[in-house]
């Protein structure tokens, strides 16, 4: 018997693109931690290592994606990624490094960067402003989002390496500004249980940042976000997510959205950049990788649950997408 997404992720049924977005966000089990909240007077610079080194520094277990973020509360700064991307972050804006690249944040001309681990270890803020330069300084809130099961997660794959978002502009689709304000107030309050509340607000802050990006994407761009917005493609994606173990074919999916197979396949591929069956395969591997991580089910049972009658076919498909057989994935 094929099992729906409720079995894999304890989620409710999926019936729209909004539920697909909620479901896919939920699967990443977002966490977070605040690292620094400091003021700096120019010239200053702080160096942040790449995601793997930052995870080791914070003693985060393997398999959890560490995503650095920087929220400017006052002033401005430049963020420059080792990969080459850069942006100026003004007050009321934030930068999120989903790509995991090492980077530096700075203000002023070519100061020597202090490693973030020195500041976190209590090494002292050598850039602390005084009465003379306070007005020219920058106040920053820096932390990390912790994302689980990002491998073959279509939402995570669709995010930019550097997301630049406003936390001060109101929107009818998200409440990023309200969450940032609540978090700032809770930190200032320093009340009992505040740490727990801030951790929960960090989860919501990440989700709202994703929703803010979702809102700004051009409708002409080929990407997962626009795919799930499309009333036809979004319905098909919801079907795939809710029943990954079904015997899907282009014909069955097309029938589910009341469209001819050829027109449906063309529309799906044009919106998402993947053919329907390529998307089915990727989503099945995402579900399988989570089951291998989080359950003690045998590989044969997992293969059947995600729609493979042949264990050999499942092993080949899994290795094609992940680079290793299912058993090796589980042990690693």
SULCORQUI-V361430 format. One record per backbone hydrogen bond with DSSP energy under -0.5 kcal/mol. NH is the residue of the N-H (numbers start at 1). CO is the residue of the C=O. E is the energy in kcal/mol with one decimal. If there is no record, write none. Layout:
nh=(NH | NH)
co=(CO | CO)
e=(E | E)
This chain:
nh=(5 | 7 | 8 | 9 | 10 | 10 | 20 | 21 | 22 | 23 | 24 | 25 | 26 | 27 | 28 | 28 | 29 | 31 | 33 | 35 | 36 | 38 | 40 | 41 | 43 | 44 | 46 | 47 | 48 | 51 | 54 | 55 | 56 | 57 | 58 | 59 | 60 | 64 | 65 | 65 | 67 | 67 | 68 | 69 | 70 | 71 | 72 | 72 | 73 | 73 | 74 | 77 | 78 | 79 | 80 | 81 | 82 | 84 | 87 | 89 | 89 | 90 | 91 | 92 | 93 | 93 | 94 | 95 | 96 | 97 | 98 | 99 | 100 | 103 | 104 | 105 | 106 | 107 | 110 | 114 | 116 | 118 | 119 | 120 | 121 | 122 | 123 | 126 | 128 | 134 | 136 | 137 | 137 | 138 | 139 | 140 | 140 | 141 | 142 | 143 | 144 | 145 | 146 | 147 | 147 | 148 | 149 | 153 | 154 | 157 | 158 | 158 | 159 | 159 | 163 | 164 | 165 | 165 | 167 | 168 | 171 | 179 | 180 | 181 | 182 | 183 | 184 | 185 | 186 | 187 | 188 | 189 | 190 | 194 | 197 | 198 | 199 | 200 | 201 | 202 | 203 | 204 | 205 | 206 | 207 | 208 | 209 | 210 | 211 | 212 | 213 | 214 | 215 | 216 | 216 | 217 | 221 | 223 | 223 | 227 | 228 | 229 | 230 | 234 | 235 | 236 | 237 | 238 | 239 | 240 | 241 | 242 | 243 | 244 | 245 | 246 | 248 | 253 | 254 | 255 | 256 | 257 | 257 | 258 | 259 | 264 | 265 | 266 | 267 | 268 | 269 | 270 | 271 | 272 | 273 | 279 | 280 | 281 | 282 | 283 | 284 | 285 | 286 | 287 | 288 | 289 | 290 | 291 | 292 | 293 | 294 | 295 | 302 | 303 | 304 | 305 | 306 | 307 | 308 | 309 | 311 | 314 | 315 | 316 | 317 | 318 | 319 | 320 | 321 | 322 | 323 | 329 | 330 | 331 | 332)
co=(242 | 4 | 4 | 5 | 5 | 6 | 16 | 17 | 18 | 19 | 20 | 21 | 22 | 23 | 24 | 25 | 26 | 146 | 144 | 142 | 142 | 140 | 138 | 127 | 107 | 107 | 105 | 114 | 103 | 100 | 50 | 51 | 52 | 53 | 54 | 56 | 55 | 61 | 63 | 147 | 65 | 145 | 66 | 143 | 95 | 141 | 70 | 93 | 71 | 139 | 139 | 89 | 106 | 87 | 104 | 85 | 102 | 81 | 79 | 77 | 87 | 88 | 75 | 72 | 72 | 90 | 165 | 70 | 163 | 68 | 96 | 161 | 97 | 48 | 80 | 46 | 78 | 44 | 108 | 45 | 47 | 115 | 115 | 116 | 117 | 119 | 118 | 124 | 125 | 130 | 133 | 133 | 134 | 40 | 74 | 38 | 138 | 71 | 36 | 69 | 33 | 67 | 31 | 65 | 145 | 28 | 63 | 150 | 152 | 153 | 154 | 155 | 155 | 156 | 96 | 162 | 94 | 163 | 92 | 92 | 174 | 175 | 176 | 177 | 178 | 179 | 180 | 181 | 182 | 183 | 184 | 185 | 186 | 191 | 193 | 194 | 195 | 196 | 197 | 198 | 199 | 200 | 201 | 202 | 203 | 204 | 205 | 206 | 207 | 208 | 209 | 210 | 211 | 212 | 213 | 213 | 218 | 221 | 271 | 223 | 224 | 225 | 226 | 230 | 231 | 232 | 233 | 234 | 235 | 236 | 237 | 238 | 239 | 241 | 3 | 243 | 246 | 249 | 250 | 251 | 252 | 253 | 254 | 255 | 254 | 260 | 261 | 262 | 263 | 264 | 265 | 266 | 267 | 268 | 269 | 275 | 276 | 277 | 278 | 279 | 280 | 281 | 282 | 283 | 284 | 285 | 286 | 287 | 288 | 289 | 290 | 291 | 298 | 299 | 300 | 301 | 302 | 304 | 303 | 307 | 309 | 310 | 311 | 312 | 313 | 314 | 315 | 316 | 317 | 318 | 319 | 325 | 326 | 327 | 328)
e=(-1.5 | -1.5 | -0.9 | -3.1 | -0.5 | -1.6 | -2.0 | -2.5 | -2.3 | -3.0 | -2.5 | -2.4 | -2.5 | -1.8 | -0.6 | -1.2 | -1.6 | -2.4 | -2.4 | -2.3 | -2.2 | -1.3 | -2.8 | -3.0 | -0.7 | -2.5 | -2.7 | -1.9 | -3.4 | -2.4 | -2.8 | -2.3 | -2.1 | -2.4 | -2.0 | -0.7 | -3.0 | -1.3 | -0.5 | -3.1 | -0.6 | -2.8 | -0.6 | -2.6 | -2.4 | -3.0 | -0.5 | -2.4 | -0.7 | -2.5 | -1.4 | -1.8 | -3.2 | -2.8 | -2.5 | -3.5 | -3.3 | -1.9 | -2.0 | -3.2 | -0.6 | -0.6 | -1.1 | -2.7 | -0.6 | -1.4 | -2.9 | -2.4 | -2.4 | -2.9 | -1.3 | -2.3 | -1.3 | -2.4 | -1.9 | -2.3 | -2.3 | -2.3 | -0.7 | -2.4 | -2.6 | -1.2 | -1.2 | -2.5 | -1.6 | -1.4 | -2.5 | -1.1 | -1.4 | -1.2 | -0.8 | -0.5 | -1.3 | -2.9 | -2.0 | -3.1 | -0.5 | -2.5 | -2.9 | -2.0 | -2.7 | -2.9 | -2.0 | -2.7 | -0.6 | -3.5 | -0.5 | -2.1 | -0.7 | -2.3 | -1.1 | -0.6 | -0.6 | -1.2 | -2.8 | -0.6 | -2.6 | -0.6 | -2.9 | -0.9 | -0.5 | -2.1 | -2.2 | -2.0 | -2.3 | -2.4 | -2.2 | -2.3 | -2.3 | -2.1 | -2.2 | -2.1 | -1.4 | -1.9 | -1.8 | -2.7 | -2.0 | -2.0 | -2.4 | -2.1 | -1.4 | -1.8 | -2.7 | -2.1 | -2.0 | -2.8 | -2.0 | -2.1 | -2.2 | -2.2 | -1.8 | -2.4 | -1.6 | -0.9 | -0.7 | -0.9 | -1.6 | -0.8 | -1.3 | -1.9 | -2.3 | -1.1 | -1.4 | -3.2 | -0.7 | -1.8 | -2.7 | -2.2 | -1.9 | -2.2 | -2.7 | -2.3 | -1.7 | -0.5 | -0.5 | -1.6 | -2.1 | -2.4 | -2.7 | -2.3 | -1.8 | -1.0 | -0.6 | -1.1 | -2.2 | -2.7 | -2.6 | -2.0 | -2.3 | -2.8 | -2.3 | -2.2 | -1.8 | -2.6 | -2.1 | -2.3 | -2.2 | -2.2 | -2.2 | -2.7 | -2.4 | -2.0 | -2.0 | -2.5 | -2.8 | -2.5 | -1.8 | -2.2 | -2.5 | -1.8 | -2.8 | -1.8 | -2.2 | -2.6 | -1.9 | -2.4 | -1.7 | -1.5 | -2.8 | -0.6 | -0.5 | -2.0 | -2.6 | -2.2 | -2.4 | -2.9 | -2.3 | -2.1 | -1.7 | -2.5 | -2.2 | -2.2 | -2.4 | -2.0 | -2.1)
